[in-house]
């Protein structure tokens, strides 16, 4: 699996079925996956782990980060 086994992905999704389906899919592909169901959980994961942040909600998160 090479580099994939070292990659860490954080999934932040409030819908349980989507979050868990993505987690299971990515784990089967060899990625290390963390999950959070809300922003508070995501911030905790970001503070506790070395994570690259990519979001599809850039406009809503950008005001929070500035």
Jmol script that loads the backbone (N, CA, C; Angstrom):
load data "model"
ATOM      1  N   UNK A   1       0.806  -1.201   0.000  1.00  0.00           N
ATOM      2  CA  UNK A   1       0.000   0.000   0.000  1.00  0.00           C
ATOM      3  C   UNK A   1       0.844   1.258   0.000  1.00  0.00           C
ATOM      4  N   UNK A   2       2.067   1.207   0.428  1.00  0.00           N
ATOM      5  CA  UNK A   2       2.974   2.335   0.311  1.00  0.00           C
ATOM      6  C   UNK A   2       2.524   3.576   1.030  1.00  0.00           C
ATOM      7  N   UNK A   3       2.512   4.690   0.303  1.00  0.00           N
ATOM      8  CA  UNK A   3       2.193   5.985   0.895  1.00  0.00           C
ATOM      9  C   UNK A   3       0.766   6.060   1.417  1.00  0.00           C
ATOM     10  N   UNK A   4      -0.158   5.353   0.816  1.00  0.00           N
ATOM     11  CA  UNK A   4      -1.546   5.402   1.267  1.00  0.00           C
ATOM     12  C   UNK A   4      -1.659   5.014   2.733  1.00  0.00           C
ATOM     13  N   UNK A   5      -0.910   3.997   3.154  1.00  0.00           N
ATOM     14  CA  UNK A   5      -1.027   3.526   4.527  1.00  0.00           C
ATOM     15  C   UNK A   5      -0.588   4.591   5.525  1.00  0.00           C
ATOM     16  N   UNK A   6       0.182   5.588   5.084  1.00  0.00           N
ATOM     17  CA  UNK A   6       0.624   6.659   5.963  1.00  0.00           C
ATOM     18  C   UNK A   6      -0.276   7.886   5.859  1.00  0.00           C
ATOM     19  N   UNK A   7      -1.118   7.949   4.848  1.00  0.00           N
ATOM     20  CA  UNK A   7      -1.994   9.105   4.669  1.00  0.00           C
ATOM     21  C   UNK A   7      -3.079   9.098   5.742  1.00  0.00           C
ATOM     22  N   UNK A   8      -3.360  10.272   6.273  1.00  0.00           N
ATOM     23  CA  UNK A   8      -4.385  10.427   7.293  1.00  0.00           C
ATOM     24  C   UNK A   8      -5.465  11.349   6.746  1.00  0.00           C
ATOM     25  N   UNK A   9      -6.689  10.863   6.750  1.00  0.00           N
ATOM     26  CA  UNK A   9      -7.813  11.626   6.210  1.00  0.00           C
ATOM     27  C   UNK A   9      -8.832  11.853   7.318  1.00  0.00           C
ATOM     28  N   UNK A  10      -9.285  13.091   7.439  1.00  0.00           N
ATOM     29  CA  UNK A  10     -10.341  13.433   8.385  1.00  0.00           C
ATOM     30  C   UNK A  10     -11.617  13.698   7.605  1.00  0.00           C
ATOM     31  N   UNK A  11     -12.648  12.950   7.914  1.00  0.00           N
ATOM     32  CA  UNK A  11     -13.962  13.140   7.297  1.00  0.00           C
ATOM     33  C   UNK A  11     -14.853  13.845   8.317  1.00  0.00           C
ATOM     34  N   UNK A  12     -15.404  14.989   7.913  1.00  0.00           N
ATOM     35  CA  UNK A  12     -16.341  15.721   8.767  1.00  0.00           C
ATOM     36  C   UNK A  12     -17.670  15.754   8.030  1.00  0.00           C
ATOM     37  N   UNK A  13     -18.636  15.060   8.569  1.00  0.00           N
ATOM     38  CA  UNK A  13     -19.947  14.929   7.918  1.00  0.00           C
ATOM     39  C   UNK A  13     -20.978  14.651   8.998  1.00  0.00           C
ATOM     40  N   UNK A  14     -22.077  15.395   8.986  1.00  0.00           N
ATOM     41  CA  UNK A  14     -23.091  15.201  10.013  1.00  0.00           C
ATOM     42  C   UNK A  14     -24.012  14.016   9.740  1.00  0.00           C
ATOM     43  N   UNK A  15     -24.099  13.577   8.512  1.00  0.00           N
ATOM     44  CA  UNK A  15     -24.933  12.415   8.178  1.00  0.00           C
ATOM     45  C   UNK A  15     -24.156  11.137   8.466  1.00  0.00           C
ATOM     46  N   UNK A  16     -24.648  10.358   9.432  1.00  0.00           N
ATOM     47  CA  UNK A  16     -23.950   9.133   9.833  1.00  0.00           C
ATOM     48  C   UNK A  16     -23.674   8.197   8.667  1.00  0.00           C
ATOM     49  N   UNK A  17     -24.670   7.961   7.836  1.00  0.00           N
ATOM     50  CA  UNK A  17     -24.508   6.984   6.756  1.00  0.00           C
ATOM     51  C   UNK A  17     -23.434   7.417   5.760  1.00  0.00           C
ATOM     52  N   UNK A  18     -23.380   8.694   5.447  1.00  0.00           N
ATOM     53  CA  UNK A  18     -22.361   9.198   4.518  1.00  0.00           C
ATOM     54  C   UNK A  18     -20.981   9.112   5.162  1.00  0.00           C
ATOM     55  N   UNK A  19     -20.874   9.592   6.406  1.00  0.00           N
ATOM     56  CA  UNK A  19     -19.596   9.601   7.117  1.00  0.00           C
ATOM     57  C   UNK A  19     -19.027   8.191   7.247  1.00  0.00           C
ATOM     58  N   UNK A  20     -19.847   7.247   7.654  1.00  0.00           N
ATOM     59  CA  UNK A  20     -19.369   5.888   7.880  1.00  0.00           C
ATOM     60  C   UNK A  20     -19.086   5.153   6.574  1.00  0.00           C
ATOM     61  N   UNK A  21     -19.873   5.426   5.541  1.00  0.00           N
ATOM     62  CA  UNK A  21     -19.612   4.819   4.229  1.00  0.00           C
ATOM     63  C   UNK A  21     -18.283   5.302   3.669  1.00  0.00           C
ATOM     64  N   UNK A  22     -18.031   6.604   3.736  1.00  0.00           N
ATOM     65  CA  UNK A  22     -16.748   7.148   3.282  1.00  0.00           C
ATOM     66  C   UNK A  22     -15.594   6.574   4.092  1.00  0.00           C
ATOM     67  N   UNK A  23     -15.767   6.510   5.404  1.00  0.00           N
ATOM     68  CA  UNK A  23     -14.722   5.951   6.268  1.00  0.00           C
ATOM     69  C   UNK A  23     -14.389   4.522   5.871  1.00  0.00           C
ATOM     70  N   UNK A  24     -15.413   3.695   5.730  1.00  0.00           N
ATOM     71  CA  UNK A  24     -15.194   2.290   5.393  1.00  0.00           C
ATOM     72  C   UNK A  24     -14.541   2.138   4.028  1.00  0.00           C
ATOM     73  N   UNK A  25     -14.985   2.918   3.044  1.00  0.00           N
ATOM     74  CA  UNK A  25     -14.410   2.857   1.698  1.00  0.00           C
ATOM     75  C   UNK A  25     -12.922   3.213   1.728  1.00  0.00           C
ATOM     76  N   UNK A  26     -12.593   4.321   2.384  1.00  0.00           N
ATOM     77  CA  UNK A  26     -11.203   4.771   2.421  1.00  0.00           C
ATOM     78  C   UNK A  26     -10.317   3.818   3.216  1.00  0.00           C
ATOM     79  N   UNK A  27     -10.843   3.229   4.286  1.00  0.00           N
ATOM     80  CA  UNK A  27     -10.072   2.238   5.039  1.00  0.00           C
ATOM     81  C   UNK A  27      -9.762   1.023   4.175  1.00  0.00           C
ATOM     82  N   UNK A  28     -10.745   0.585   3.392  1.00  0.00           N
ATOM     83  CA  UNK A  28     -10.510  -0.560   2.495  1.00  0.00           C
ATOM     84  C   UNK A  28      -9.446  -0.237   1.454  1.00  0.00           C
ATOM     85  N   UNK A  29      -9.312   1.034   1.098  1.00  0.00           N
ATOM     86  CA  UNK A  29      -8.296   1.467   0.132  1.00  0.00           C
ATOM     87  C   UNK A  29      -6.928   1.666   0.788  1.00  0.00           C
ATOM     88  N   UNK A  30      -6.847   1.477   2.098  1.00  0.00           N
ATOM     89  CA  UNK A  30      -5.566   1.540   2.784  1.00  0.00           C
ATOM     90  C   UNK A  30      -5.235   2.836   3.489  1.00  0.00           C
ATOM     91  N   UNK A  31      -6.206   3.737   3.590  1.00  0.00           N
ATOM     92  CA  UNK A  31      -5.962   5.010   4.259  1.00  0.00           C
ATOM     93  C   UNK A  31      -6.286   4.907   5.746  1.00  0.00           C
ATOM     94  N   UNK A  32      -5.599   5.698   6.542  1.00  0.00           N
ATOM     95  CA  UNK A  32      -5.930   5.848   7.954  1.00  0.00           C
ATOM     96  C   UNK A  32      -6.971   6.963   8.026  1.00  0.00           C
ATOM     97  N   UNK A  33      -8.126   6.685   8.625  1.00  0.00           N
ATOM     98  CA  UNK A  33      -9.247   7.620   8.571  1.00  0.00           C
ATOM     99  C   UNK A  33      -9.719   7.991   9.971  1.00  0.00           C
ATOM    100  N   UNK A  34      -9.912   9.281  10.170  1.00  0.00           N
ATOM    101  CA  UNK A  34     -10.548   9.808  11.368  1.00  0.00           C
ATOM    102  C   UNK A  34     -11.880  10.410  10.950  1.00  0.00           C
ATOM    103  N   UNK A  35     -12.845  10.416  11.864  1.00  0.00           N
ATOM    104  CA  UNK A  35     -14.151  10.988  11.540  1.00  0.00           C
ATOM    105  C   UNK A  35     -14.596  11.946  12.637  1.00  0.00           C
ATOM    106  N   UNK A  36     -15.416  12.891  12.228  1.00  0.00           N
ATOM    107  CA  UNK A  36     -16.072  13.814  13.154  1.00  0.00           C
ATOM    108  C   UNK A  36     -17.442  14.137  12.576  1.00  0.00           C
ATOM    109  N   UNK A  37     -18.402  14.335  13.466  1.00  0.00           N
ATOM    110  CA  UNK A  37     -19.762  14.609  13.002  1.00  0.00           C
ATOM    111  C   UNK A  37     -20.102  16.095  13.009  1.00  0.00           C
ATOM    112  N   UNK A  38     -19.195  16.916  13.548  1.00  0.00           N
ATOM    113  CA  UNK A  38     -19.459  18.356  13.596  1.00  0.00           C
ATOM    114  C   UNK A  38     -18.153  19.135  13.685  1.00  0.00           C
ATOM    115  N   UNK A  39     -18.277  20.458  13.678  1.00  0.00           N
ATOM    116  CA  UNK A  39     -17.098  21.314  13.695  1.00  0.00           C
ATOM    117  C   UNK A  39     -16.265  21.189  14.954  1.00  0.00           C
ATOM    118  N   UNK A  40     -16.912  21.013  16.091  1.00  0.00           N
ATOM    119  CA  UNK A  40     -16.177  20.873  17.351  1.00  0.00           C
ATOM    120  C   UNK A  40     -15.322  19.612  17.325  1.00  0.00           C
ATOM    121  N   UNK A  41     -15.911  18.513  16.876  1.00  0.00           N
ATOM    122  CA  UNK A  41     -15.160  17.267  16.763  1.00  0.00           C
ATOM    123  C   UNK A  41     -14.028  17.375  15.757  1.00  0.00           C
ATOM    124  N   UNK A  42     -14.274  18.099  14.670  1.00  0.00           N
ATOM    125  CA  UNK A  42     -13.245  18.286  13.643  1.00  0.00           C
ATOM    126  C   UNK A  42     -12.077  19.095  14.190  1.00  0.00           C
ATOM    127  N   UNK A  43     -12.372  20.165  14.923  1.00  0.00           N
ATOM    128  CA  UNK A  43     -11.302  20.973  15.510  1.00  0.00           C
ATOM    129  C   UNK A  43     -10.470  20.159  16.492  1.00  0.00           C
ATOM    130  N   UNK A  44     -11.127  19.316  17.274  1.00  0.00           N
ATOM    131  CA  UNK A  44     -10.388  18.454  18.202  1.00  0.00           C
ATOM    132  C   UNK A  44      -9.455  17.530  17.431  1.00  0.00           C
ATOM    133  N   UNK A  45      -9.955  16.924  16.354  1.00  0.00           N
ATOM    134  CA  UNK A  45      -9.117  16.039  15.542  1.00  0.00           C
ATOM    135  C   UNK A  45      -7.963  16.817  14.910  1.00  0.00           C
ATOM    136  N   UNK A  46      -8.226  18.028  14.431  1.00  0.00           N
ATOM    137  CA  UNK A  46      -7.173  18.851  13.823  1.00  0.00           C
ATOM    138  C   UNK A  46      -6.089  19.209  14.832  1.00  0.00           C
ATOM    139  N   UNK A  47      -6.490  19.500  16.051  1.00  0.00           N
ATOM    140  CA  UNK A  47      -5.518  19.857  17.083  1.00  0.00           C
ATOM    141  C   UNK A  47      -4.722  18.650  17.567  1.00  0.00           C
ATOM    142  N   UNK A  48      -5.346  17.476  17.558  1.00  0.00           N
ATOM    143  CA  UNK A  48      -4.708  16.263  18.076  1.00  0.00           C
ATOM    144  C   UNK A  48      -3.885  15.513  17.040  1.00  0.00           C
ATOM    145  N   UNK A  49      -4.030  15.841  15.756  1.00  0.00           N
ATOM    146  CA  UNK A  49      -3.381  15.082  14.690  1.00  0.00           C
ATOM    147  C   UNK A  49      -2.776  16.021  13.652  1.00  0.00           C
ATOM    148  N   UNK A  50      -1.816  15.498  12.899  1.00  0.00           N
ATOM    149  CA  UNK A  50      -1.184  16.251  11.809  1.00  0.00           C
ATOM    150  C   UNK A  50      -2.017  16.030  10.551  1.00  0.00           C
ATOM    151  N   UNK A  51      -2.916  16.971  10.244  1.00  0.00           N
ATOM    152  CA  UNK A  51      -3.889  16.786   9.170  1.00  0.00           C
ATOM    153  C   UNK A  51      -3.794  17.932   8.169  1.00  0.00           C
ATOM    154  N   UNK A  52      -3.811  17.586   6.890  1.00  0.00           N
ATOM    155  CA  UNK A  52      -3.935  18.567   5.811  1.00  0.00           C
ATOM    156  C   UNK A  52      -5.420  18.856   5.647  1.00  0.00           C
ATOM    157  N   UNK A  53      -5.808  20.118   5.678  1.00  0.00           N
ATOM    158  CA  UNK A  53      -7.223  20.485   5.610  1.00  0.00           C
ATOM    159  C   UNK A  53      -7.635  20.846   4.195  1.00  0.00           C
ATOM    160  N   UNK A  54      -8.614  20.132   3.677  1.00  0.00           N
ATOM    161  CA  UNK A  54      -9.261  20.450   2.405  1.00  0.00           C
ATOM    162  C   UNK A  54     -10.754  20.420   2.676  1.00  0.00           C
ATOM    163  N   UNK A  55     -11.466  21.440   2.246  1.00  0.00           N
ATOM    164  CA  UNK A  55     -12.901  21.485   2.508  1.00  0.00           C
ATOM    165  C   UNK A  55     -13.668  21.904   1.269  1.00  0.00           C
ATOM    166  N   UNK A  56     -14.880  21.398   1.149  1.00  0.00           N
ATOM    167  CA  UNK A  56     -15.755  21.845   0.069  1.00  0.00           C
ATOM    168  C   UNK A  56     -16.637  22.991   0.554  1.00  0.00           C
ATOM    169  N   UNK A  57     -16.460  23.378   1.797  1.00  0.00           N
ATOM    170  CA  UNK A  57     -17.236  24.475   2.373  1.00  0.00           C
ATOM    171  C   UNK A  57     -16.311  25.648   2.684  1.00  0.00           C
ATOM    172  N   UNK A  58     -15.452  25.987   1.740  1.00  0.00           N
ATOM    173  CA  UNK A  58     -14.419  27.001   1.968  1.00  0.00           C
ATOM    174  C   UNK A  58     -14.994  28.350   2.379  1.00  0.00           C
ATOM    175  N   UNK A  59     -16.105  28.749   1.813  1.00  0.00           N
ATOM    176  CA  UNK A  59     -16.648  30.065   2.144  1.00  0.00           C
ATOM    177  C   UNK A  59     -17.122  30.128   3.589  1.00  0.00           C
ATOM    178  N   UNK A  60     -17.694  29.061   4.096  1.00  0.00           N
ATOM    179  CA  UNK A  60     -18.183  29.090   5.469  1.00  0.00           C
ATOM    180  C   UNK A  60     -17.069  28.877   6.482  1.00  0.00           C
ATOM    181  N   UNK A  61     -16.032  28.149   6.121  1.00  0.00           N
ATOM    182  CA  UNK A  61     -14.948  27.922   7.069  1.00  0.00           C
ATOM    183  C   UNK A  61     -13.925  29.048   7.036  1.00  0.00           C
ATOM    184  N   UNK A  62     -13.806  29.740   5.913  1.00  0.00           N
ATOM    185  CA  UNK A  62     -12.775  30.775   5.808  1.00  0.00           C
ATOM    186  C   UNK A  62     -13.008  31.911   6.799  1.00  0.00           C
ATOM    187  N   UNK A  63     -14.239  32.297   7.028  1.00  0.00           N
ATOM    188  CA  UNK A  63     -14.500  33.363   7.992  1.00  0.00           C
ATOM    189  C   UNK A  63     -14.169  32.903   9.407  1.00  0.00           C
ATOM    190  N   UNK A  64     -14.318  31.612   9.659  1.00  0.00           N
ATOM    191  CA  UNK A  64     -13.983  31.060  10.965  1.00  0.00           C
ATOM    192  C   UNK A  64     -12.474  31.056  11.185  1.00  0.00           C
ATOM    193  N   UNK A  65     -11.708  30.765  10.132  1.00  0.00           N
ATOM    194  CA  UNK A  65     -10.259  30.647  10.261  1.00  0.00           C
ATOM    195  C   UNK A  65      -9.554  31.998  10.306  1.00  0.00           C
ATOM    196  N   UNK A  66     -10.192  33.059   9.838  1.00  0.00           N
ATOM    197  CA  UNK A  66      -9.539  34.378   9.804  1.00  0.00           C
ATOM    198  C   UNK A  66      -9.796  35.132  11.033  1.00  0.00           C
TER     199      UNK A  66
END
end "model"
wireframe off; spacefill off
backbone 0.3
color backbone group
